[in-house]
Amino acid sequence: MTTPDEMDGSSTPVDCLSHRALARIADVPEGASLVVAQLGQSLDGRIATPTGDSRYINRAAALDHLHRLRAAVDAVVVGVGTVIADDPQLTVRRVAGRNPARVVLDPRGRLPPDARCMTSPDARRLVVGGASVPRPAGVEEVVLPLAGSRLDPHAIVAALAARGLRRLLIEGGARTISAFLDAGCIDRLHLLVAPIIIGSGRAGLELAPIGPLSEALRPATDIYLLADGDVLFDCDMRRRNVEASLVAETDARGLRPGG
């Protein structure tokens, strides 16, 4: 998945009501743990075209929201596939705030030695892998047992908490977010949907198959309409099988949706 990490340009303020979603993360008590995931997608659930192009599905307000999420957490976590595909910086640039620690999940030692998120010393850098391999100078290594060829999300969360990183943003890619969601490790999911239909290409969340629809996840959800048309679904994954509530933003003309 290509993240919106490299988009330049002037920042558009995130809508005031959607700050409620950010406050739930920033206001977590000291020492408490919280795992939030963020995923941007199209109306039809796509994160990229068949060729892999995804720059940019979401617009400015959604990108600002992502950078505010980064500033609110202790660490941002991505899979090594995202690093190989996109070489993101994973820093806070579009808004004011500190850079979080950067964590790459690399079970089989594929992380490029010159990955930008691991070479800049402006914040802690960690790699979680299945074996010890040479890493760039200053990078902390966390070695965990593999389940097959995969890292266990529960073990990752526990290992990072033991290192003082308790508020985590699982940013990408979609496969990594899906694995944490399947494992029940996500407290809140921020799904940012852009009013665009791609029609084919890479899907966003892909979880383990279910049988009856009653097994589907139906989290408590607040819905925010951002100023430039993207929609934020703030899903409480600890509260299931409840109805969503709509929190509509006024747009630039002072109109409410449907008004």
N, C-alpha and C positions, 0 to 999 in steps of 0.2 A: 504494500500500500504506500502511495506517496502522501506524505503528510504536508500540511500547509506551512511547514517550518520556515521556508525561505521566502515567503511572500513579503515584498517590501512595500513601502508607501505609507501615507499618513494614517494614523490610527483613528478609528471611529469608536466613540464611547459605547460600551455595552449598556443596554437599556437598564434603567434603574431597577425595575422589578426583578430582572434576572440576577441582580446582585444577591437576592435571597438565596439562590442556588449556590452562589460562591460563598456566602456567609456560613452556610452549613458546613463547609469544609474548613474555612479559615478559623471558625470559632470552636473547633474541636479542642477540648481541654488538653493542657500539656501532659504528655505521657500516654494519652489515649491513642488508639489506632483507628485509622480510616483508610479504606481503599476505594478510590473512585476511578472509573474508566471513562474515557472520552472517545467518541467515534463520530466522524462526519460522513454523511452519505446523501444520496439523491432521494427523491420521492419514491423511487422504485427499489430502494435498498441497495444501490450500487455504490462502491467506493472507488471504482476506476472503470475506464473503457476496456474492451478486449485487448487493446495494445498496452494497457497499464497507465494511460494518461489520467491523472486526477488533479492536475493543477489548473484552476482550483475549483472544486465542487462548492465549497462553502465560501461565504462572502465576509466582508470586513468585520462585522460585529461578532460573528462566530469565531474568527481568528483572534480577535481581542479576548474573547471569552477563554479560549484555549491558553493564551499567554497569562491571563489572570489565574487560571487553574494552576499553571506551573509555579507562579509566584506564591501560591497558597499552600503548597505541599512541601514535604521534606525531600522527596525524590520523585523523579519522573522515570518510568520504566518502559523500555521498548525491547522487542525481540531483535535478534541479530539480522533477521531478514529485512527489517525496516532500515537498519543501518546500511546494509549492503546495497539496497535499492535506492535509498534517498540521501544517505550521508547527512542526516540532520544535525543541527547544533544543539537542540533541546534547551535553549536558553530563553530568558525573558527579555524581549526586545520591544514589543509593540505597546507595552504598558510599563509603569513604574513598578519595581519590585526586585527582589533578590533572585539569583539563579538557584534552582534546587540542585541537589545531588543528581547525577545522571547514572542510571543503571541499565546495562545491556545484558539480556539473557542470551547466553551463548553456549548451549549444551555440548556442542561438538567442536569448539575451537575455531570457528570460521570468521571471527571478528577481524576486519582489516586493521593492520597496525597503525594506519594513518587516519582512522575514522575521526572526524572532527569532534564528535561528542566526547572522545576519550583523550584528545591531545591538548585541549585548552584547560589550564589549571585554575580557572576561576571558581570552581566548585568541586566537591568530592566526586570522584569517578569510581564506579564499581563495575565489575564483570562477574556475573553468576554463571558458573559452568559446571560441567561434569568431571573435569580433571584439571590439574594445574598445568598451564601452558604459559609461555612468555607473553607478558603484557607491556604496554607502554609505561614509561616511568611515571610513578605517582598513582597508578591505578590499583585500587584494592581488589583482591581476588577472593571470591566466595565460592568454595567447592562444595557441591551437594550431590548426593547419589541420584542417578538417573532412574526413571521408571521406563524401561525400554530405551528410547532415544530422547525422552522428554524430561524436563524439570517439573517437579511437583509445585504447583502454585502455593499450596499451604506452607511448604518448606521455604519457599522464597520469601513469603510475607514474614514468617517467623525469623528467618536469618537477617532480614533487613531491620526488623524491629529490634533485634539483639544488638544491632549496630547504631541504634538511635534514630532510625528512619521509619517512623510510624505512620505518617500521612503520605500515602503513595498515590501517584497518578499513573495508571496504566494507559499509555498513549497509543501504542500500536505494536505491530499491526493488528488487523482484524483477527488474525489467527490467534495471536497472543491474548487479546481481549476475550475472545470466545473461550479459550482454555481456562482463564481465570473465572469467567462467568459460569462455565460448566462445573467448575470445582466448588462453586459457592463462596468464592473469595471476594466478590465485589459487593461493597456496601451501597454505593451509588453509581448509577450509569448515566452519563450525560450524552445523550444522542442528539446530534445537531443535524437537522434535515434541511437541505436546500431545495428550493422550488425548481428543480431541474429533473427531467426524465432522461436517463441515459439509454435505457432499453435493453442493453446487454452488457456483459462484462463481469468484473469481480464483485461478488456479493459481500455484504458486511458481516454481520454475525452469522456464524454457522455452528450450531450446538448439536449435541447428541440427539439422534432421532427420538421422537415420542410417539405414542400410540394415540389415545383419545385426546381431544383438544383440552380436556380438563387438566392434562399434565403440563400445559403451556404455562410459561411464566407470565403473571399479570401483576406487575409491581405497582405500588402506590406511586402516582406520577403527577408532577406539576408540569404544566406546559406554558412556555413563554414564547411569544412572538417577538423576535428581535426587530430593530428598526428598519433593517434593509431586507427583510422578508424571510430570513432563515428562522427555523423553529427549534427551540431547545426543549427536549423532553428530559426532565430531571427525575430519574427513576430511583425510588428507594427499594433496593433489592432485598432488604430485610423485612419489608412489608409486602406481602404477596396477596393476590386475589382480591384487590380492591379497585374501585373505580378511579379513573383519572380526573384531575381537576384542571380547568383551563384558567391560566392567568394571562390575560391578553394585554399586550403593550399598546399604547397609542402610537400611531405612526407619525411621521414628520408633519403631517397636515392636521394632527389632532383628532384623527378619526379612529374609531375602534373597528376591528374586523366585523363586518356585517352591519355596521352602523350607517 
